[in-house]
């Protein structure tokens, strides 16, 4: 005779080691005829974005879009010029075989250098690190109950993600932005920082409605009083998108992220013929991940009241419900301007680079490098870029970050102000928005299988058994030691719960 066992599949998500890839940046650019000769290089920036990714078997394919922006001044003008080039890098990565894998891709710029080979030729060299964080998703059969042959089972409820739904959509925005008559006409755009904000989500007729706004912070070149100058502007463009995710319900935990793939601004003339309008063409990538949680009682211990038995155990790693967090963190830096005095400040901004997140005890620790930049005009009228980079760390308590946990976080700058604290010094104060999720991983020791020696009986060498129980002692441990049942002990001794609340003498009934 064999014992009866009930089994059920449980979804197990196991984070795997990060995969690091390197990507060089090389650009040999010859200026078009309508650009002035290079006299002074001001700044070169590189912005990488993941355009698309797909997984086929054990191979991850993805494409990086890298925007290179070079700021310089010509010989006879203080007007800041901007050269923009877009590079595309298709890449692949090998993933562990035999697993169902999901992967997160995070590109980071390590360094970038730009030099003028001649007055018409620019050379850019740099490097990026692409961090790929794969997660294996597998279904494991586990015991939910055992019975027969006097078997007793201790069962513990375990929560796990029963399924995950994912959808990715692209949003194309096309708008004409008016600067107004109070603003000087546009020569060209020098800087454009675009980010999605104010994201909301709502389930409508089985579809997920995502709404938000695209925030634009731009700096454009213009002429004032016969000399070159820079003018900042800000805009908000609303957007909405319906995501058709089959099977999604109100009970699912949904997280929506939105990244800006590209944003191009082109000056255009208004009805009066003045260039006080900008044509905005933007592409957004909206990603929704819906996790459906389930709970199953699993067998964590077993014994037989009649026969000797052997229990084989295993450790089950399950992920819990994602816990969402959001923090607005202030940061500041002092930027000196050596060898010159500052005539005015055009713009200032800050960001956290190479951001990493980890769980330590009951806290989430975020660390990286805080970079602050200020575009100023020197006393001689020439634009100059001041920048400073220093270590950044922020920690905050999180109830979901106890033990093994995975932290997913993104950081955006939501505001930046500056103060001239001297003739050659600027203090920058940035507000950083940190948003993400903490997913707790639980390790539960469960019973994998039970083997009962049905042809051998346990001896019964007593008719009555007394047991002195201690406060806090589980009734299960007593029943297992005395080869009886939890229900019989609780009924015989009128116990209010399955854990002793006081030292007491117990009468242990014999189960036949």
SULMONOR-V764844 format. One record per pair of residues at least 12 apart in sequence whose ideal C-beta (glycine too) atoms are under 8 Angstrom apart, sorted by the first residue. I is the first residue (numbers start at 1). GAP is how many residues later the second one is. D is the distance in whole Angstrom. If there is no record, write none. Layout:
BEGIN
i = [I,I]
gap = [GAP,GAP]
d = [D,D]
END
This chain:
BEGIN
i = [1,1,1,2,2,2,3,3,3,3,3,3,3,4,4,4,5,5,5,5,5,6,6,6,6,7,7,7,7,8,8,8,8,9,9,9,9,10,10,10,10,10,10,10,10,10,10,11,11,11,11,11,11,11,11,12,12,12,12,12,12,12,12,13,13,13,13,13,13,14,14,14,14,15,15,15,15,15,16,16,16,16,16,16,18,18,18,19,19,19,19,19,19,20,20,20,20,21,21,21,21,21,22,22,22,22,23,23,23,23,23,23,23,23,24,24,24,24,25,25,25,25,25,25,25,25,25,25,26,26,27,27,27,27,27,27,28,28,28,28,29,29,29,29,29,29,29,30,30,30,31,31,31,31,35,35,36,36,36,36,36,37,37,37,37,38,38,38,38,38,38,39,39,39,39,39,40,40,40,41,41,41,41,41,41,42,42,42,42,42,42,42,43,43,43,43,43,44,44,44,44,44,44,44,44,45,45,45,46,46,46,46,46,46,46,46,46,47,47,47,47,48,48,48,48,48,48,48,49,49,49,49,49,49,49,49,49,50,50,50,50,50,50,50,51,51,51,51,51,51,53,53,55,55,55,55,57,58,58,58,58,58,58,58,59,59,59,59,60,60,60,60,60,60,60,60,61,61,61,62,62,62,62,62,63,63,63,63,64,64,64,64,64,64,64,65,65,65,65,65,66,66,66,66,66,67,67,67,67,67,68,68,68,68,68,69,69,69,69,70,70,70,70,70,70,71,71,71,72,73,73,77,78,78,78,78,78,78,78,79,79,79,79,80,80,80,80,80,81,81,82,82,82,82,82,83,86,91,93,95,96,96,99,99,99,100,100,100,101,101,101,101,102,102,102,102,102,103,103,103,103,104,104,104,104,105,105,105,106,106,106,106,107,107,107,107,108,108,108,108,108,108,109,109,109,109,110,110,110,110,111,111,112,112,112,112,113,113,135,137,140,142,142,142,142,142,142,143,143,143,143,143,143,143,144,144,144,144,145,145,146,146,146,146,149,149,149,149,149,149,150,150,150,150,150,151,151,151,151,151,151,152,152,152,152,152,152,152,152,153,153,153,153,154,154,154,154,154,155,155,155,155,156,156,156,156,157,157,157,157,158,158,158,158,158,158,158,158,158,159,159,159,159,159,159,160,160,160,160,160,160,160,161,161,161,161,161,162,162,162,163,163,164,164,164,164,165,165,165,165,165,165,165,165,165,166,166,166,166,167,167,167,167,167,167,168,168,168,168,169,169,169,169,170,170,170,170,170,171,171,171,171,171,171,172,172,172,172,173,173,173,173,173,173,173,173,174,174,174,174,175,175,175,176,176,176,176,176,177,177,177,177,177,177,177,178,178,178,179,179,179,179,180,181,183,183,183,183,184,184,184,184,184,185,185,185,185,185,186,186,186,186,186,186,186,186,187,187,187,187,187,187,188,188,188,189,189,189,189,189,189,189,190,190,190,190,191,191,191,191,192,192,192,192,192,192,193,193,193,193,193,194,194,194,194,194,194,194,195,195,195,195,195,196,196,196,196,196,196,196,196,197,197,197,197,197,197,198,198,198,199,199,199,199,200,201,201,201,203,203,203,204,206,207,207,207,207,208,208,208,208,208,208,208,208,209,209,209,209,210,210,210,210,210,210,210,210,211,211,211,211,212,212,212,212,213,213,213,213,214,214,214,214,214,214,214,214,215,215,215,216,216,216,216,216,216,216,216,217,217,217,217,218,218,218,218,218,218,219,219,219,219,219,219,220,220,220,227,228,228,229,229,230,230,230,230,230,232,232,235,237,237,239,241,243,243,245,245,248,249,251,252,252,252,253,253,253,253,253,253,254,254,254,254,255,255,255,255,255,255,256,256,256,257,257,257,258,258,258,258,259,259,259,260,260,260,260,261,261,261,262,262,262,263,263,263,263,264,264,264,265,265,265,266,266,266,267,291,291,293,293,298,298,298,298,299,299,300,300,300,300,301,301,301,302,302,303,303,304,304,304,305,305,305,305,305,306,306,307,307,307,307,307,307,308,308,308,308,309,309,309,309,310,310,311,311,311,312,312,312,312,312,313,313,313,313,314,314,314,315,315,315,315,316,316,316,316,317,317,317,317,318,318,318,319,319,319,319,319,320,320,320,320,320,322,322,322,322,323,323,323,323,323,323,323,323,324,324,324,325,325,325,325,325,325,325,325,326,326,326,327,327,327,327,327,328,328,328,328,328,329,329,329,329,329,330,330,330,330,331,331,331,331,331,331,331,332,332,332,332,333,333,333,333,333,333,333,333,334,334,334,334,334,334,335,335,335,335,335,335,335,335,335,336,336,336,337,337,337,337,337,337,337,338,340,340,340,340,340,341,341,341,341,342,342,342,342,342,342,342,342,342,343,343,343,343,343,344,344,345,345,345,345,345,345,345,346,346,346,346,347,347,348,348,348,348,348,348,348,348,348,349,349,349,349,349,350,350,350,350,350,350,350,350,350,351,351,351,351,351,351,352,352,352,352,352,352,352,353,353,353,353,353,354,354,355,355,355,355,355,356,357,357,357,357,358,359,359,359,359,359,359,359,359,359,360,360,361,361,362,362,362,362,362,363,363,363,363,363,364,364,364,364,364,364,364,364,365,365,365,366,366,366,366,366,366,366,367,367,367,367,368,368,368,369,369,369,369,370,370,370,370,370,371,371,371,372,372,372,372,372,373,373,373,374,374,374,374,374,376,386,394,398,400,400,400,401,401,402,403,403,403,403,404,404,404,404,405,405,405,405,406,406,406,407,407,407,407,408,408,408,409,409,409,410,410,410,411,411,411,412,412,412,413,413,413,413,414,414,414,415,415,416,416,416,416,417,458,460,462,463,464,464,465,465,465,465,466,466,466,466,467,467,467,467,468,468,468,468,469,469,469,469,469,470,470,471,471,471,471,472,472,473,473,474,474,474,475,475,475,475,475,475,476,478,478,482,483,484,484,484,484,485,486,488,488,489,489,489,492,492,492,492,493,493]
gap = [147,148,453,146,450,452,143,144,145,146,148,447,449,142,143,144,138,140,141,444,445,137,138,139,140,134,135,136,137,133,134,136,288,130,131,132,133,129,130,131,132,148,150,286,288,306,308,126,127,128,149,150,151,152,307,125,126,127,128,148,304,305,306,122,123,124,148,305,306,121,122,124,303,118,119,120,391,426,80,85,117,118,119,120,113,114,115,74,76,112,113,114,115,109,110,111,112,70,72,108,109,111,105,106,107,108,41,66,68,84,104,105,106,107,101,102,103,104,21,41,43,62,87,99,100,101,102,103,98,99,41,58,60,95,96,97,93,94,95,96,41,54,56,92,93,94,95,90,91,92,52,89,90,91,46,48,38,39,40,41,45,37,38,82,83,34,36,78,81,82,84,33,34,35,36,80,32,33,342,29,30,31,73,74,75,29,30,31,38,341,342,343,27,28,330,342,344,24,25,26,27,68,69,70,80,23,24,67,20,21,22,23,63,66,78,80,82,19,20,22,62,16,17,18,59,60,61,80,15,16,17,18,58,210,211,212,213,12,13,14,15,55,57,209,12,13,14,37,210,234,50,52,40,46,47,48,40,36,37,38,39,40,41,43,33,34,35,36,32,33,34,35,41,43,72,74,29,30,31,28,29,30,31,43,25,26,27,28,24,25,26,27,43,64,66,21,22,23,196,197,20,21,22,23,62,17,18,19,20,195,16,17,18,19,56,13,14,15,122,12,13,14,44,52,54,119,312,314,44,309,310,151,149,150,151,299,303,304,305,108,142,144,149,110,141,148,150,303,107,140,106,107,108,109,139,39,176,39,39,39,38,40,37,38,39,36,37,38,33,34,35,36,32,33,35,62,64,29,30,31,32,28,29,31,304,25,26,27,24,25,26,27,21,22,23,24,20,21,22,23,245,246,17,18,19,244,16,17,18,19,15,16,12,13,14,15,12,13,271,27,176,154,156,157,174,304,306,155,156,303,304,305,306,307,152,153,154,155,152,154,153,156,301,304,155,157,158,160,303,305,154,155,156,157,361,151,152,153,158,299,301,150,151,152,153,327,328,333,334,146,148,149,294,145,146,147,148,322,142,143,144,145,141,142,144,288,138,139,140,141,137,138,139,140,158,160,284,286,288,134,135,136,159,161,162,133,134,135,136,158,159,160,130,131,132,133,158,130,131,132,128,129,125,126,127,128,80,81,82,83,87,123,124,125,127,121,122,123,124,41,76,77,78,120,121,117,118,119,120,72,74,116,117,91,113,114,115,116,68,70,112,113,114,115,109,110,111,112,41,64,66,107,108,109,110,111,105,106,107,108,62,104,105,92,101,102,103,104,39,58,88,100,101,102,103,92,98,99,54,97,98,99,96,95,39,48,50,93,38,39,40,45,47,37,38,89,90,91,34,35,36,81,89,90,91,92,33,34,35,36,80,88,32,33,79,29,30,31,32,76,78,89,29,30,31,40,27,28,156,184,24,25,26,27,71,73,23,24,25,156,220,20,21,22,23,66,69,88,19,20,65,217,218,16,17,18,19,62,63,64,88,15,16,17,18,215,217,13,14,15,12,13,57,59,12,53,55,87,45,46,47,38,42,35,36,37,38,34,35,37,40,46,48,80,82,31,32,33,34,30,31,32,33,46,48,76,78,27,28,29,30,26,27,28,46,23,24,25,26,22,23,24,25,46,49,68,70,19,20,21,17,18,19,20,21,47,49,64,15,16,17,132,14,15,16,17,47,60,12,13,14,127,128,156,13,47,58,154,153,155,117,148,116,117,145,147,153,114,115,45,43,45,45,45,43,45,43,45,42,43,41,38,39,40,37,38,39,40,68,69,34,35,36,37,33,34,35,67,69,182,30,31,32,29,30,153,26,27,28,29,25,26,28,22,23,24,25,22,23,24,19,20,21,17,18,19,20,16,17,18,13,14,15,12,13,15,12,30,31,27,28,18,146,148,149,147,148,144,145,146,147,146,175,179,145,148,177,180,148,154,179,153,178,179,180,206,151,152,145,146,147,149,150,151,144,145,148,150,141,142,143,144,140,141,136,138,139,135,136,137,138,139,132,133,134,135,131,132,134,128,129,130,131,127,128,129,130,87,124,125,126,123,124,126,87,120,121,122,123,80,119,120,121,122,78,115,116,117,75,76,77,78,114,115,116,117,111,112,113,39,71,73,109,110,111,112,113,107,108,109,67,69,106,107,108,86,103,104,105,106,65,102,103,104,105,99,100,101,102,19,39,61,98,99,100,101,95,96,97,98,17,37,39,55,57,94,95,97,54,87,91,92,93,94,37,39,51,52,53,90,91,92,93,50,88,89,39,41,47,49,87,88,89,86,38,39,40,44,84,37,38,82,83,34,35,36,37,78,81,82,83,84,33,34,35,36,38,32,33,29,30,31,32,73,75,81,29,30,31,37,27,28,24,25,26,27,68,69,70,78,80,23,24,64,67,81,20,21,22,23,63,66,78,80,82,19,20,60,62,79,81,16,17,18,19,40,59,80,15,16,17,18,36,14,15,12,13,54,55,56,12,50,51,52,79,49,39,42,43,44,45,46,47,48,79,35,41,40,41,35,36,37,39,40,32,33,34,35,38,31,32,33,34,37,43,45,74,28,29,30,26,27,28,29,43,45,68,24,25,26,27,23,24,43,20,21,22,23,19,20,21,22,60,16,17,18,15,16,17,56,58,12,13,14,12,13,44,52,54,50,40,40,40,38,39,40,37,39,38,37,38,39,40,36,37,38,39,33,34,35,36,32,33,35,29,30,31,32,28,29,31,25,26,27,24,25,26,21,22,23,20,21,23,17,18,19,20,17,18,19,15,16,12,13,14,15,12,25,50,48,47,43,46,17,42,43,45,39,40,41,42,15,38,39,41,35,36,37,38,31,34,35,36,37,30,33,29,30,31,32,27,28,26,27,24,25,26,14,15,20,23,24,25,22,28,30,26,28,24,25,26,27,26,12,21,23,17,19,20,14,15,16,17,13,14]
d = [7,7,5,8,8,8,6,7,5,5,5,6,5,7,5,5,6,7,5,8,7,7,5,4,8,5,7,6,6,7,7,5,6,5,7,6,8,7,6,8,5,7,5,6,8,7,7,7,8,6,6,5,6,7,8,8,5,7,5,7,7,6,6,6,7,5,6,8,5,7,5,8,6,7,8,5,5,8,7,8,8,5,7,6,6,7,5,6,8,8,4,8,7,6,7,6,8,7,6,7,4,7,6,7,6,8,7,6,7,8,7,5,8,6,8,7,6,8,6,7,7,7,6,7,7,4,6,7,7,6,6,6,7,8,7,4,7,8,6,8,8,7,6,7,5,8,7,6,5,8,7,5,7,7,6,7,3,7,8,7,6,6,6,4,6,5,7,5,5,7,7,7,6,5,4,8,6,5,7,7,8,5,6,7,6,4,6,6,7,6,7,5,8,5,8,4,8,7,7,5,7,6,7,4,6,8,5,7,6,7,6,8,5,5,8,6,8,7,5,7,8,5,7,5,4,8,6,6,7,5,8,8,8,7,7,6,7,6,7,6,8,5,7,8,5,7,5,8,6,8,7,6,7,6,8,7,8,6,5,7,4,8,8,8,6,7,6,7,7,4,8,6,8,6,7,8,7,7,5,8,6,8,8,6,6,7,5,7,7,4,8,7,6,8,7,6,8,6,7,7,7,4,7,7,8,7,8,5,8,7,7,5,7,7,6,6,7,5,8,7,4,8,6,6,7,6,8,7,8,6,6,6,6,4,8,8,5,6,7,6,5,7,3,5,5,7,6,5,7,8,6,7,5,8,7,7,8,7,6,6,7,7,4,8,7,7,5,6,5,7,6,7,7,5,6,8,8,6,7,5,7,7,5,8,7,6,8,6,7,5,8,7,5,7,5,8,6,5,8,7,7,5,7,8,5,7,7,5,6,6,6,6,7,7,3,8,5,7,8,7,7,8,5,8,6,6,8,7,4,7,5,7,7,8,6,6,6,7,8,7,6,5,8,5,6,6,6,8,5,6,4,4,3,6,8,6,7,5,7,7,7,7,6,7,7,7,8,6,7,5,7,5,8,7,5,4,7,5,4,6,6,7,7,6,5,7,5,7,5,8,7,6,8,5,7,6,7,6,8,6,7,5,7,6,7,7,6,8,7,4,7,8,5,7,6,8,6,5,7,4,8,5,7,7,5,7,5,8,6,6,7,8,7,4,8,7,7,5,7,8,5,7,5,7,5,7,7,5,8,6,6,8,5,7,6,7,6,7,6,5,7,4,8,6,8,7,6,8,6,6,6,7,7,4,8,7,8,7,6,8,6,8,5,7,6,7,6,7,8,5,8,7,4,8,6,7,7,6,6,4,7,7,7,7,8,6,7,6,4,7,6,7,6,6,8,5,4,6,5,8,6,4,5,7,8,7,7,4,6,7,8,8,7,5,7,6,7,5,8,5,7,7,5,6,5,6,6,4,7,8,6,7,5,8,6,5,7,4,7,7,8,6,7,5,8,5,4,6,8,6,6,5,8,5,7,6,8,4,7,6,6,6,6,8,5,8,7,8,5,5,7,4,6,6,7,6,5,8,7,8,6,7,7,5,6,5,7,7,4,6,6,7,8,6,8,7,8,6,8,7,5,8,6,5,8,6,7,7,7,4,8,8,6,8,6,5,6,5,7,7,4,8,6,7,8,6,7,7,8,6,8,7,4,7,7,7,8,7,7,8,5,7,7,5,7,8,6,8,7,5,8,7,5,7,7,8,8,6,8,8,8,8,4,7,7,8,7,7,5,8,7,7,7,6,7,5,6,6,5,8,7,4,7,5,7,5,8,7,6,6,6,7,5,8,7,5,8,7,7,6,7,7,5,8,5,7,6,7,5,8,7,5,8,7,8,6,8,4,7,5,8,7,5,7,8,4,8,7,5,7,5,7,6,7,4,8,8,7,6,8,5,7,7,5,8,6,4,7,6,6,7,7,7,7,5,5,5,7,6,8,8,7,5,6,7,5,6,6,5,5,6,6,6,6,8,5,6,6,6,6,5,7,7,5,6,8,6,7,5,5,8,7,6,7,6,6,8,6,4,5,7,6,8,7,5,8,5,8,6,7,6,7,5,7,8,5,7,5,8,7,7,4,7,6,8,4,7,5,7,7,3,8,6,5,7,7,8,8,5,7,7,6,8,7,6,7,6,7,7,5,7,6,8,5,8,7,6,7,6,8,5,7,5,8,6,7,7,6,8,6,5,7,8,5,8,6,7,6,5,7,7,7,4,5,6,8,5,8,8,7,6,8,5,8,6,5,4,7,5,7,5,8,6,8,6,5,7,7,7,6,4,7,7,7,5,6,7,7,7,7,4,5,5,5,7,7,7,6,7,6,8,7,7,5,6,5,7,7,5,6,7,5,8,6,7,6,4,7,7,7,7,5,7,7,5,7,5,7,4,7,5,8,6,6,5,7,7,7,4,7,6,5,6,3,7,8,6,7,5,8,8,5,7,6,7,5,5,6,6,5,8,5,8,5,6,7,4,7,8,5,6,4,7,5,7,6,8,4,8,8,8,4,8,6,7,8,8,7,7,6,7,7,6,5,5,7,5,7,6,7,6,8,5,5,6,8,6,7,8,5,8,7,5,7,6,8,6,7,6,5,8,8,5,8,5,7,6,6,7,6,7,4,8,7,7,5,7,5,8,5,6,6,7,5,4,7,6,5,6,7,6,7,5,4,7,5,5,7,7,7,7,8,8,7,4,8,7,6,6,5,6,7,5,7,6,8,5,8,5,5,8,6,7,3,8,6,6,6,7,5,7,5,8,6,7,6,7,5,7,5,7,4,7,7,5,7,5,6,7,8,7,8,8,6,8,4,7,6,7,6,7,7,7,5,5,7,8,6,7,5,7,6,8,5,7,6,6,7,6,6,6,7,7,5,7,6,8,6,6,7,5,7,7,7,7,7,5,8,6,6,7,5,6,6,5,6,7,6,7,8,5,8,5,5,6]
END
